[in-house]
Every structure is written in C-alpha cells, then in structure tokens.
C-alpha cells in the first residue's frame, strides 16, 4: 500500500491515514464505540484501541459516555474533542459584517453583527469592522483571537488571483486594497481565505440544501445584487480574474449596458446589465409600475402574491426577466440543476418558480432542473463556516 502522492506505505503514513479515516467517521456519525469504529474502518480491536489512545493523547478525541442497552459491560463512546480547533466565518455585505465562531465539530458557539458606518477611513471600513465583528463573536463564544485556527471571509466580488485585489465590489469602499488578505490575517491573527459570497452560498447548498446530489449545478443569487456560482465537478469555476459568475454585468436586451468596468459602479444596483432588470431595486420599480407600492422587493413580491391581476403580471414579467439571463448561463454551461437563491426567489416562492419554468418551455436550450434554495438562515455564513471547517480539519486531522 502507498500513501498520498505515492509515498511508500510506512507504518507512520498508514497510522496517519487510519487516524484521518477514524476522525472523519466521528465527524460524520457522532460518538462511536471502539467496536463500531473498528467495524467501520476495518481495523482490528487492538488496532482500533491503539488508534483511539493515540488520538486521545493528541487531544483530538475524548470519551463522552457509555453505550447502554448492550449485553456485558457498557462500552465507552468516543467523540471528536470540540476544543481541538475553532474556526471563524464572516459574511460581508454593504450594510455590515456578520461573524460566527464554531468548534471543530461545526457547532456554532457565538455570533455577532456589526453595522457599516460612513465617515470612517478605508482601513476602519475593512480591518476595523471585521475585527469588531470577530471580537464580538469570540466574546459570545468565550474565546480569544488566538483560539482560532482558520478564518473565511465571504464578500461580494472576487479576489483577483494575480493582483490580490478585490474586484466587482465597488459598493464596499475600502475593500480594494491589494494587501487586503494580509491586512485581515494580521488583524485576526489567523490564516484568512477571502471567498466570493455566492460561491459560499453554493457550498452551503451542496452540504445542506437542494444540490446535495449534484456535481454540476448553477446557483443564481438574486438579492440586492446579482451573482451566480458555477459548480462543475463539485468545484466552483473561478475564471482568470476570479470573476466567473458575475452575471449582474451581463449585457441583455432591454437592459442598459454597464459602463466603466467591473469596479466603476457605486452600489450593486448601479451600472447596467442583468442587474438592472432583476435586482431588488428593479423589482420595487417593476411592482410600482403595476400599482404595488412596497419599500423592499420581498414585500413587493409578497403583496404581488396576494394581488390578482396586477400581482400576477409582476411575477410573470420578473420570470421573463430572470429567464432572459438564465438562458445565457444554461446555454453555455448546460448544468444539471439551477438553484434560485437570495431574498427575491424566496419571496416569490413556488409561484415564481413555476413561471420561470414556464418561460423556459419552448426555448432551444438544455432543460436543467429548477429548484428554490432550501438552506435556511444565512447561506453565505454557513458556506463560510463549512469552508473554514474543511481547511481546519485538513490541518488538525493530519497526524503524520
């Protein structure tokens, strides 16, 4: 047997492989007895006992009780030691930053939200607000900055892999520094990954939502801004500048063109393209044109669902606009599934989904399955947590 990358199967490498397999099983199944762990790994009882002793000495597992209801002495139950590592997730939007802290099992220990303020300098709008949110979440969890092993920041836009600059997010003043990642890592005292927010929503959908059985799918986020995550072979497509999926800038008939490049607009609803047709401000305006006055897109759509005639006209026109953009994505990518996520699809619900499906009928395009997101609460924050946990476990569970 050989280890990773053809490494000869030395006892040390094989032990590390068995350790990792056991830890992953404990994550997936929860507490297990030595006997059950041996059955799942194929290890003998003595080898499983040695493995658990080794992991307990390393602080990675602990005894959590006994398994009752069995003949003979009650067997001890082993679980992942929650204190083995902690991760930090942050979701950034133009209104502020939400932070959450979880232990290595994925249990959320604390959350905190900081609203964005105007009139502060660029550094305070980035490292300052992120640090404040992180400190609040850590305090709620009873932890300190040094207890965090990995942080993931989800933000609109994308980090250009060549320059390190956050692009496609002009509505986040102060976030365009080329040293953004290093600045945040220094402020938080831990390694930082900066990831596109819609890509993180797709991660959440893969693990907890309607895309769990799909390797090829597109998640379309329709909210204050518009974006897409294109997942192929289980991995997000990023593009040369990190901008794959920035469909809000996509030029479409009936929509004014976005001018001045991806960093020219002041807000996510400014500029042109697909965003001008289906973002929240556009829907508020569409509803008003049909006599439905509401302060937000979600409230406008809720009212439309209760209003015969005019309300159905709003939903039908919104479905037509959505399909005008989705058709371009489907024609190029040919995904198995398209997931509609964000406040707009959730507010439009199954009726909007039905109208979108009807608009696809007759088009000379592949016909993917269309589904609404089933991830509750904040999919971006959940995706950031899942990404941070995967990185932390890769590091902490490596006993080689």
N, C-alpha and C positions, 0 to 999 in steps of 0.2 A: 504494500500500500504506500502511496505517496501523499504528501501534504499539498498545501497550496503552492501553485506555480512549479509543481514537480519536485518539491522538497522531499527528500527521502523520508520514509515513514519512521523516523526515530521515535523512541518512547516519549520524548518530550513533546514532539509535534502531535503524536497520537493522543497524548493526555490532553493537550490543549484543544484538539478537535472534539474529544469526548466532553470536556468541560463546557465548551461552547454549545454543543448539542443539548446537554442537560439544562443549561441556563435558558436556552430558547424554549425548551419544553416547559420549564417552570413559569416562564412568562406567558406562554400560550394557555397552559392548563391550570395554573394556580398551584396551591400546595399539593405535593405528591409524597407518597411513602417511598422508602428506598426500594421496596419490591416493585412498585408500579413504575418508578423511574427506570429500573433495570429492564422491565418488560418493554418500555417504550424505546429505550436506547439499544437494546440487545446486549447489554452488559451483564456479566455475572454478578451475583450478590456481593461477593468480596470486592470486585472492581467498583461496583456502584457505591459501596460503603467507603472505599478509599477516595473516590471522587467527591462524595459529599463532605467527607472530612477535610479534604483539600480546599474545597470551595468555602466551607465554614471558616477555616483558618484564615482565608484570604478576605473574609468579611463580605462575601458575595451571597451566601445563603445563611439561613437561620432556621432553627426549629420553631414551629409555630403552634404545636399542639400534637394531639394523637388522633389516629383514625379509630373511632369506636365502631361497635357492631360487627366485629370480626372474631372468629374463634382464636383463642390464645391471647397472649399479651397484646395490648394495643400498640400499634406501630406508630413511630414518630412521623409527623408530617414536616416536610421541608418546603420553604418558600424563598423567593428572592428577597434578600435583605433590602428593604426600601431605601435605607440610608447609604447604599453603595454608591449612588451618584444622584445628582439633581440637575435638571435642565430648565432653561428659561426660554419662553416663547414671547414674542412681541408682535402685535399686529398694528401697523401704522395706517392711518387714513388722514384725510385733510382736516378732520376735526380733532385728532389727538392720537394717543397711543394706549393700547391695552396690553398689559403684561400678565403672564401666568407662569407659575412655577410648579413643576411636577417632580416626583421622585422617579427612580429608575423603572418602577412598575407601571408608570403612566398615571398614577393617582395625582390629581391636581391638589396642591396644598395651599395655594394663595393666588389671588388675582387683584389687579389694581388698574384703574383707568386715570389717565391724565389728559385733560383737555388742552388743545393747542391754544396758544396765546399770540397776539400780534404785538408788535412794538419791541420784540426782543431781537438780539442779534442772531446771525445764522447759526453760530455754534450752539446757542441755547435752544434753538428750534430743532436741533438734531441730538447731539450727545446729552444736552441738558434735560430734554423732555424724556428721552429714552432712559436715562439714569434714574430720573424721578419715578417713572413707571416701574422700572425694575426694582428699585429700593422698596417701593410700596408693596409689590407682590412678595418680595423676600421677607419683609417685616410681617406680612399676613401669614406667611408660612413658618415664621420663627427661625429663619435662616439668614445668613450673611452672604455678601458677594462672593467670598472665597469658597462657598459651598457649591457653586455652580460649575459644572463640567463642560457645558455646551450651551450656546445661545443661538437662536434662529430668529431673524427679523423679517417679517413679511411686509412688503411695501408695494404700492403701485409702481409701475415702471419696471425696469430691468437693469441689473448691473452689467455694464459693458465689460466682457472678459478681457478686452485689450487695454482699456484705459482705466478701469476701476470706477468709472463714473456712472452714477445712476441716471438713466435716460428714460424718456417717456413719462416723466412725473414732474412737469413744470409747476404743478399746483402745490408742491411741497417745497417751499422756499428754504434754502439752507441745506438741502439734501444732495446737492450736485457736486460736492467735493470729491476730488479724485482719491482722497485718503479716507473716505467715509468708513470703509470696513475697519481699517486700522484704528481710526478715532473711536469707533464704537467698541472695539475689542479692548482698547486701553481704558475706556470709561467703565466697562462692565467687568474687566479683569478676567475674561474668559474668551476662548475662541468664538468668533461670530461668523455665521453664514447669513448673507442677505439674499432673500429669495423673492421672486415675483409673487404677489398676493394671490393671483388667480391660479398659478401653479400649485400653491399650497392648498387652495380650496379643492383642487383636483386630487391632491394627496389624501385629504380628508374623505373625499368621495370614494377613493379606491379602498380605503380601510374600513369605513363605517357606513357608506352610502350606497347608492344605486349602481355604482360602477365596480363593485367588488369582484364581479366575474368577467371583467373586460380588460384586455391588454391594450386595445386600440380604441380610444374614445376622445371626444372633444367636450370640454366643459366651457360653456359660454356664460360669462358673468355679466348680468345686466342690472346696474345699480346707478349710483351717481355717475360712475364711469362705466366703460365697456371694455371687456377683455376676454380672451379665450386661452385655455390651456389645451395644447395639442399633445396628447399622450400616445406614443407609439411604442409597442413592445414593452409597455409598462413604465416607460420613462418619458418625461416631458421633453418636447422639442424646444430648443432654446434659440437657435439661429446664430448668425455670425456676431451680432451685436447684443444678443440677449433679448431681442425684440420680437421673436416669434410669438404670435398670438395677440399682438397689439392691434386688434381688428377695429378698434374705435377710430383709427386713422384711415380705414379702408374707404377709398372713394366709391360712391354709389350714385346711380341716377336719382335725382331729386334731393340730394344732399349737397350742401356747399362743400367745396374741397378744403381740406386742412392745409394751410399755407405756413411756410417758415420752418418746417422741420418738426421733429417729434418733441422738441423742448421749447416751442415758441408760445404755446397757449398758457394762460394764467390759471385756468381751472379745468377740471376734467370735462366740463360741458362746453368749453370754448373750442374754437377752431372749426372743424368740419368733419365730413365723412360719416361713417355709420353712427358714430356717437351722437351726431346732430339729429338723428332720426329716432333713436330708441333709448337714450339715457333718461334718467329721472326728470330733468328739466323739460325735455322734449315731450314726455308723456303728460306732464302737468299742462303744457301748452296745448297738446292734442285734445285732452279732456275739456279744456276751457273752450276750445273751438266748437265742441258739441254741447255746450251748456252745463258741463260738470266742473264746478269750481272746487278745488281742494289744494291744500298747501304742499302736499307731497304726492309723489307718484303712487305710493302704496295706498294712500287714502283715496286718490282719484280712481284707481282700479277697483278698490273695494266698493266705492259708490257706483262705478260702472256696472259691476256685477249685480247690483240691486236696481238698476235703472233700465227697464225695457226700452228698446228702440235706440236711443242715443248711446246708452252704455254698450250695447252690442256693437254699434258702429265704431266706438272707440277701440274695443277689443279686436274687432276684425281688422281695422287699419293697423293696429300695433302688430298683430300677427303677420300681416303683409310686409310690414317694415322689417320685422325680425327675419323673415324668410329671405328677404332680399339680400341680407348679409350672410345668413347661414348657408344659403345656396352656394356662395362662392367658396366657403370653407369646405363644405361637403364635396363639391366638385373636385377640389384639389386633394383633399386628404382621404376621402372615402372611409370614414370611421364606422365602426360597428354601432356606436352609440353617440348620441348628442345629449348632454345633460344641461338643462337650463337652471342656472343658479343665480343668487342675488335677490334683492328685495322685489324687483319687478316681476320675475316669474313666480315667486312665492305669492305675491299679492294677486296676480292674475289666475293662479291656481289651475285646476284641471280644465276649466273652460278655455283659458288662453292656450293651453297645450293642445286641446282639440282643434282650435282654429289654426294653430301653427301646422299641425299635421295635415289639416285640410288644404292649406296653402301649398304644401309640398306635392299634393296629388296632381299628377299630370306633368310635372317637371321632368325633363330628361336628365335625371340625376340619380345617383345611388340613393337608396332609401334607408338610412340608418334608423335604429330605434330612437325615439324621442322620449325623454323622461325628465320629470322635475327632480331637483336635488332632494334627497331625504336626510341630509345632515342638518341637525338642529343646532341652535345657538350660533356660534361664530366658526364657520368652516375654515377661515383663514387662520385663526388662532389654533384651532385643532390641528390643521395641517402643519403649522409651525412646530407644535409640540411633537407630532409624530416624526417629523424630520429631525428634530433635536434628539429625540429618544433613540432613533436609529443610529445616529452618529455616536452618541454617548455609549450605547451598548456595544458598538463595534470596538470602541476603545477599552471599556471596562471589562467586557466579557473575554477579552483576549488574554489568556493566562500564559501564553507562550513566553 
